[in-house]
Amino acid sequence: MEELVRSNDPVFLSWLTARLQGEEIDAVVLDTHTSVMEGSISAIPRRVMIETRDLWRAKKILAEAYEIQAGNGQEGEPLG
């Protein structure tokens, strides 16, 4: 497995894992319980792990997420 991204943003992680599942990419979010136990100081980000064979497709979805956050795209639009 390869690490795709680290984040403390539960909304982003929820969107990302749902989007990955929609593309039939298995994702595992690690450190969820540790992150919850440490409280709200956000010292321990959660890691999204992907099978190596799916990494390039997952990176495209991650790029889509960054485009949406930047206001340069909408979900489901093809990425130039």
N, C-alpha and C positions, 0 to 999 in steps of 0.2 A: 504494500500500500504506500501511497505517496500523499504528502500533505498538500492540499489544494490552497487552503487559506486559514488564517487565525483571526478570530473576531470575538469581541465582547457584546456585539449587537444581536440580541435575540430575534429581532424582527428580520434582520438581514439573514441570519442563519436559517430561520424558518423558511423564508422565501427561497434561499439557495437550495436547501435540501428538497423542498417541494419541486422546484424547477428541475433539479437533477433527477428526481424520481420520475418526473414527467417524461424525461428523455431515457428512462430505463438505465440510469447510472446509479449503482449502489454507492451510497455515501454513509460514512460512520462519523458521528460527531463525538470526539473524545474530550475528556476533561469537563464534561457538563456538571457532574456531581461535585467535583473539586471547586469549580467556579462558583457554584451555588453556596457551598460551605464557607467560602472566604468572604461572602457578603457582597456589598455593593461597591467595593473599592476597585473592582475590575483589574485586579492584579494578575489573574490567570485567565488568559483568553482560551476559548474553545477552539479545537482544531477540527477541520473537516478533512477526512481522509478518503481517498479514492483509489480504486484498483488501478494499477499502472496502465493497463490496456485502455482504460477510459479517460486517462488524464488529459489528452488533447481536446476531447469533446467537452470535458468539464471546464477546462480553461476558457473555451469559447463562451460558455454560459457565464463564467465569472467575469469575462470581459463585457458581456451584455449587462451584467449587474452594475459594473462601474459606469457604463455609458448611461444607464437609466439614472443612477445617482447623480451624475454630472448634468442631467437634463438634456442629453444628446440623443436619446432614443426611447423607444417604448418596448415593453415586453413583447417578444415574439417577432419583432422586426429583424430582418436579416442584417447581419453585421457586415458592412462594406467590405 
